[in-house]
Structures are given as structure tokens and as C-alpha cells.
Amino acid sequence: MPKKRLGNWNSPAGYHDYRAKYDAAMQDVPAPDATYDIQTAYGTVRTYRFKSSATGLDPLVLLPGTSSGTPVWADNLESLLTITDVYALDLLGEPGMSVQTEPITSDEDKAAWLDQTLAGLPEQRFNLLGLSIGGWTAMNLAVRRPDRIATVTTVDAVNVYDGIPFAAIVRSLPAAIKWLPRSWRDSFNSYTAGGKPVERVPIADMIESGMKNYTIRQPPPRRITEQQLAELPMPVLAIIAGRSVMHDPATARRTAETALRTKTVAFYPDASHAINGEYPDRIAADLRTFLNP
């Protein structure tokens, strides 16, 4: 019987290294009010619930960037929790505490596991907030299975409003080679963060360990088309970083302003792809305005 192609840890030692760094990075995250492992047809999705004192809005669901997991939201949760309740997920098939058990072979599969995760939560509708590939993950669900989605907010999403530039692809290739020194992965992560140093930063340590110790086995995301964006039934807020290297910011801004029915676009001219850590309060303020028109 052929072996299933699943995302997996390359060794027990690699998992333990990542887990230690994940746990260290989680020390900067508010203590969750509940932790769930939600069973889907593709595996178990680690989900944290954070309770807000605010009421009246559907909860937020946070979808992180690649290799980052829930700790990437450490700088954002305090301000987001002034708006509504928050769920934070570790993406299935990526480094994190979610565990893949069946192959993910298509964008439809990626939408299916997320839809099944939302179905496992007590609420009926959700405001999705996705960072980088998490933004694509939110949009991929919105165009395929929109019924549980009240709104979508993308934070410098990749492959949504523009494709990934060739230069970024070239810079990422050495970072994907597991046996190369850490400095190659740190160099790429610093490149996406506008040149900021990433050594001895808990979240960056976790991301680097995930890149080194976990092998992702699923097809790359296909670009969301402008027609799909125009046909979305729910309101969408596009937050775009003006110094992002993961797309052409001007093109992404133009696409969002042209294609999105609600025309809600926030452009941060001085932000890098690490925008969520650079502008957490501004993101929360823009989101609050968006959710309370």
C-alpha cells in the first residue's frame, strides 16, 4: 500500500526543537481560555479560544502565515480582544500543533479542512483574519465555501491581489534546503521583514525551526482571480504593506481597489511583510471600523 504524502516532522529531535521554541513564543501570547483539537477529514486542527469583554460581533478567526502558527499573533491579540472573541488556528499541513493525517492535494481540500474546523466551533458565523498565506487560506475558503463567513480581512496576503515575485521565489529557495545553515533561513526571514534582524527573537526562532524541521507536502496555492474577488458575497478588507517583497504593493493595491465589491483597502506605505508586528494597533483600529461601519 503506497505511503500517504503528508506534511511531517523530519525527526523526533526536530519536532522537540520546534515544540520548545513554539512554547517559548507562546509565553508572549495571552493565556487562552480554551484549547481545542478539532477533528477534520484531513487531520486535527489546534484551535485556541480567547474570550473578549466586548460583545455583539461574530468572533474573529486568525489564520497565520506559513511556518508560523498561533504565536505569530503575540503583538495583535491584546488589541484584537478589545473588538470581539478570538479563535487562533495552527494551519493544517504546516509546522504547528495541528496534525495532518490525510493528504491535502488541492485548493478544495484546503477549503474543506478549514470549513470543517469552523463547523466544529459553537458559533455559526465568523470574521476571518488571515496573514500572508493565512490571507490566501481565508480567501480560498471564501470563494469555495462562503456560508460560515461574515467578513474576510487579509493582511498582506500572498497570491490574492498579485502573484509572488520571481525575486522572492529565488530568495526563498535556499531557505527551503533543510541542511543549509540557519543563517540562510534567517536571511530570508529578515528579507521579508524589511531587513530587520531576526536572531534571538522568539517568533523568528520558532519560524526558522519549522522551516528546518518540517516538510510541507501539499500543492502551492493558486492565485485567487479578480473575477473570484469581484464575486465574493461578503465584505472584504484588504490591508496591504507598501514595502512588502511578497508581491508588488502597487499592483496588489490596484487589484484590490478595482476588484473588491466593497472597495475597502488600507495601504500602509512604510510596512514590510511583517506588518502585523509593526502596526498591531492600526490593524485593530482599521478592523474595528470595518466591522462597525
Helices and strands as residue ranges (DSSP letters): E 8-9, H 12-26, E 34-40, E 43-50, E 60-63, G 70-73, H 77-80, E 86-89, E 99-100, H 107-119, E 126-131, H 133-144, E 149-155, H 166-175, H 182-192, H 202-213, E 214-215, H 226-230, E 236-241, H 249-259, E 264-268, H 275-278, H 280-291
